[in-house]
Amino acid sequence: MDNGKYRIGRTALDLHEALGGELAALRVLNGLLHHEWVRSAWRMGDTPDGYFRGYASVKALRQQVGPQGANDARDFRRAVPVLARSGIFDTLELLDRNRALRWNFEIGFAFTMEAETHDRWALLDVNDIRRCRTPVQLRLYCHARQVRGMGAPQFHIGFPPRDPWEAPGAHWKRHWRPLRESIEKVSQLVDVDTVVGTLPEPDGPGVVGVHVKLSHPRTRWRGNTLEQFAPSARAYRYSRGAWDQLRRGGGIP
């Protein structure tokens, strides 16, 4: 039965990071990963012909993973060449005047997914994928889903390196604003409170990313570890639709 949920493993999560800002490719990738999980759960014995391949109309895939409101194949035309270079497909092509997509997952990737999705995995939902409107939101969502069931769920989100000519404060603001908006969105999707601490540059005044910690009724954070970060970090909490600054730290931002 297809309830919209599907598992992905570490390799697929890493691919989300490698695809970076390619939102169209990320959407289509998740549509195909969902399709294969529903079809076979990545077990070769459960595929009709021993291959991990599929065929679906663009309309059906778009209804699953978005973008919402679209009625053409522009995102798919953009996504196919990007995903074709990822190395996880033997075949990936648009057919019938861009009305359908046919694919064949590379067998090594399929075997890796079989091992990873039955060991340590993230449970995603195509309904949530459809609601993610930016690459940052989608990547943050995947990270959050991967760790949500842990006792002390946490992960890092890195920023692109700061150019020498860019002021540390400008670099922080440029990356913090979309990340902050994404935290608000994803906290609602996965039903958590989120605590964020800056990751200071090891040899400079800037910020290289953030340390994200999640909290919900089943987490088991010890003492005040939920709010503990590097001594020079600033820390923020997003809870019940509002932000609070927990610690000012030093330097930028």
Secondary structure, 3 states (H helix, E strand, C coil): CCCCEEEECHHHHHHHHHHCCCHHHHHHHHHHHHHHHHHHCCCHHHCCCCCCEEEEEHHHHHHHHCCCCCCCCHHHHHHHHHHHCCCCEEEEEEECCCCEEEEEECHHHHHHHHHHCCCCCEEEEHHHHHHCCCHHHHHHHHHHHHHCCCCCCEEEEECCCCCCCCCHHHHHHHHHHHHHHHHHHHHHHHCCEEEEEEEECCCCCCEEEEEEEEECCCCCCCCCHHHCCCCCCCEEEEECCEEEEEECCCCCC
